Amino acid sequence: MKKILAVALALGALMSMPARAEEIVVKFSHVVAPNTPKGKGAERFKELAEKYTAGKVKVEVYPNSQLYKDKEELEALQLGAVQMLAPSLAKFGPLGVKEFEVFDLPYIFPDRVALRKVTEGPVGKKLLKLLEPKGITGLAYWDNGFKIMSANKPLRTPDDFLGLKMRIQSSKVLEAEMKALGALPQVMAFSEVYQALQTGVVDGTENPPSNMYTQKMHEVQKYATLSRHGYLGYAVIVNKKFWDGLPTDVRGELEKALAEATTYANDIAEKENADAVEAMKASGKTEFITLTTEQAAAWKSALKPVWSEMGSRIGKDLITEVAKTTGAE
């Protein structure tokens, strides 16, 4: 892997050399489809960045893991092989910044209003600062949405998860979550999930609806539960050395472009997910389950111990601070 990324770095450096004196190339890599909230946000940033810098900056967007898979992209950014990413927040735990795994805790964000109090407030800013010693500058938070569970059997109660192989991102919190439900967590790159579901390597997974739909997972999952048990969001990040080395005026215009792209991406996320659910329902391939009040309470009861279990990893004080900020029970 190191050799591959070293070669990529060398090629990236060559390819990023200005085609003309004033041009700066920004490679923006991500792992999801172009028609997801993140994909559309990246394209909006490209459009605005090139407009506001009057051609001084060229943004190249690479979706669908065209350049790097989940486990590779952060190292590629640190090496300078790409300049910009928007990885899911769970990715920072394996990097050594475990505090970001607070976003993975089940039922800690009751709704988007509560979520915004964290991502747009002091807690969110404090977390982004923790990335700087890793050579990364955190710029913004982008929504994907609240997650649903899917499998080839109905998932109505925690007992329904017993023995199921469930794909997760690399996150100790998500691992604990699945174990609390009696499932067997399987860490796997996002780009490999469809085939794993299709072939039965895993039985199910969790995703916001827009990811499930754009990756066509509904074609190989018979059931989905509208659980909204957890949140999936992203941090837009850049290579710190690259960012700090930009001319001040250029960096200012890119910050302006990103602020507008962030508002756009977050505004469309909820609608994109609602539309994805309706499209999957209309396909007739997946049956959607809405939990009763009693069933939802059972899910919360089964998953709440994950908070205390992860206290020593994430930080008890941080979990308390986020829960107090969001009003989570």
N, C-alpha and C positions, 0 to 999 in steps of 0.2 A: 504493500500500500504506500509506504514512504517513497519508494522509487517511482511509482505511478504519479504520485502527487508532485514529486520533484520535477518530473518531466513536464507535468501539466503547468507547474509554476514557470518553468523556463519558456514554454510555449505561450503561456498567458502573458508573460512579460514582453515577448516579441510582438504578440498580437495587439497588446495594449499601447504600443508605441504610436505616437500621434501620426495619423495619415497626413495631417498638415499641422503646422506649429501650434495652432490654438485648440486642436481637438483632444479631448480627454475621453477615453473609453471606460465605461462602467459595465462590467459583466454582472448581470443580476440573474442568479440561478435559483430555481425552486423545483419542488418535486410533485406539484399537483398540476391539474389540467388548466389550460388558459381560460376556460369558461367558469372557473370557480371564483369566489370573492378574492382570494389571493392572486390568482392569475389575472383577473381584471384590474386589481389594484396595481400590480406590477406594470401592466400596459399603460395605465393612466399616469403612473409616475414617469415612465419613459416619454410619453407624449409631452407632459408638462416640463420635465427637466430639459428636454431638447428645445422646447419653445422658450423657456425663461432664460436659458443660457445662450440663446441666439446661435446655436450650432457649436458652441465651445465644447459641449458634452454630447457624446453619443452613448445611449444606453442600449445594451444588447440583452434581451430577455431570453432565458433558456428554461422553458417549462418541462414538466413531466420527466424529471431526472435525466434530461438529455446530457448533462455534463457530469453530475454527481448524484449518488443515492444518499439516503438519509445519513448514514454513518460517515460518509466521506466529505460532505459539503462544508462542515465547520472547519475541518482541518485545511481544506482547500482555501477557505477564506483567510485563515490565519497565515497561510503561506503566501497569500497574495495571488493565487491562481484565479480567483474571482474576487470582485470588490464588494458585492452586495448579496445578501440572502434575506429570506424571511422564514427562518425555521420555526417549527412549533416550539412552544415554550418548554416542552418536556425534554428537548434536545440539550438543554444547558446543564441538566443534572449529570449526565455522563462526562461533560466537560469539566466538572468540578464545582459548578455554581448550583448547588443543590437547592438553594432558596427558591429558584424558579419553579420547583416542583409543587409549590403551594397552589399553583394554578391547576394542578391535576387532581387536587383533593375533591372527593365526591361531595356534591351538594353544598359547596362553600359559596357559590354564587347563585343566589335565588333568581336573579334576572339580570338583564343588561344594564339597568340603572345602577344596581349594586356593583356590577363589574366595572363600570366606568369610574366609580369612586376610587377604585384601586388603580386601574391602568392610566387614568388621567390625574391621579393625585400623588401625594408624597411617597406612598409605598411603591408605586410603579416606577417613579424616577429613581428611588433608592436602589431598586433591583437592577435597573439598567446600568447603574454606575459600577455594579459588581463585575461587569464584563470587561471593564477597561484593563485590568491586570492580565487578561487573556489576549490582549491585542485587538479587542473588539470594541467598537463604539455602538451603543444601542440608541436608536433614533426614535422608534415609535412602536406602538402595539397595534396589530391588525386583528380583527375578529375573523374567526371562521364561524363558530356557533356552538350551540349546546348539542351534546352528543346523544345518539340513540344506540341501542344495542341491536344486533342482528344475529341470526343463527338459522339453522335448518330445523328448529323446533320452537314452539312458542315459549317466550320468556316472560312469565307473569309474576313469578315469585322467585326469591333467592334459591330455593330448592331446584328450580328448573336449570340452573347453571351447573349443577353437580357433574363433574367429570368432563365438561365440555372443554375443548382446546380453543382458547380465545386469543386471537392476535391482538397484540398491544404494541405501542411504541416502546422504545427503551426508556423505561421509567420505573423506579422502585415503587412509586406511589401506585401506578397502574397495575403493577405486579401484585401489590398488597390488595388492591381493590378486587382483582379477579379471584385471588385466593380467599378473600372474605366471602365471596359469593359461592365458593366451592369449585370454581373453574380452574383450568390449567393454563396459566398465561404463556403465550408464545411470542417472543420478540421477533419482529420481522420488518424488513424494509417496506415502505408503503407501496413501492412499485411492484412488489411481489405478491401483494395480498389477493388480487383477483384470481390468479392462477392457483394459489393455495386454497382458496375457498372452493374453486371449481373442482379441484382434484381431491378435496377432503383432507388435505394436510392440516387445515384448521377447520373448526366447525362454525366459527362466527367471529365477530369483531365489534368494535365500537367506532363510530364516526359521526361527525355532523352530516346531515342529509346530503348537502351539496357534494361532499367528497364521495359518499356512497353512490350517488347517482352518476356523477361524471366519470367515475371509474367502473361503472356498470356492475357494481357489486350486487345490486338488486336482482340481477339476472341469475345469480348463483346463491341467493339467500331467500329462503321461503318465508321467513318471518322477520319483522322488525318491531321493536318496542319503543314507543315515543317517551323514553324515560327522562330525558334532559338531566341525566345524573351527573354530568361533568361538562367542562368547557374545553374547547380547543381554540387556542389563539396563537398568534405568531408575534415575534419581535423582528422588526426590520432592523438589520444590523449591517455595519460596514467594517472593512478592515481599518483599524484605527490609524495606522501609519499613512495609508492612502488618504483617509479623510482629513487628517491633520495637515497633510501636505498640499491640499487643494488651495488655490488662491481664495482669499477671503470672500471676494464678490461671487465667485462660482459656488462656493459652499453655501452662501446665503441663498442663492437662487435654488439650489438643490433642496435646502431645508424648506423653502416655500413650496416647491413642487411636491415634496413628500407630505407636508401638512395637508395640502389639498387632496392628494391621493389617499391619505389616511382617512379623511372625512368621507370620501367617496366609497372606499372599500368597506368601511364600517357601516355606512348607511345601507349598502346593498346586501350585506351579509344575511340579515334576517329574512329579507324577501327571497334571496336566492335559496335559502334553506327551506322556506315554506313552499316555494315553487317546486323544489326537488322532491319534497314529500308528495305533492299532488301528482307530479309526473310519474313517480314510482307507483303510486296507487293506480293511476290510469293504465299503467303497463300490465297490471294484473298478475305480475310475477311474484310480488311480495305482499303478504298480508300484514297490515299494520295493527298493532295492539296499543290501546290506550289504557294505562293502569288505573284501577279504581283507587279511591282514597286510601283504602286499607292496604292494597298492594303497594302503593307508593310509600306508605309509612313503613312497610316491611323492608323495602329496599333501603330506605334511609337508616333504619335500625341496624340492618346488616352491614352497611358501609361506614357508619359513623365511627366505629373503632379504628378505622384507618387513620383518622386525624391524630389520635394519641399515639398510635403505633409509629407514625412518621415524625413525631415531635422531635426526637433526638437527631433525625436526619435533616429536616427542613429548618427546625428551630421552633420551639414551643411559643416563644414570644411573637414570632412572625405570624404563625398560624392564628394566635389570639388576636393580633392586630388586624389581620385581614378579615377574620370572622366578625370582629367588632365593627370594622368599616362597612362590611356588606350587610350586617344584620342577620347573618346566618345563625341558625339555632345550634 
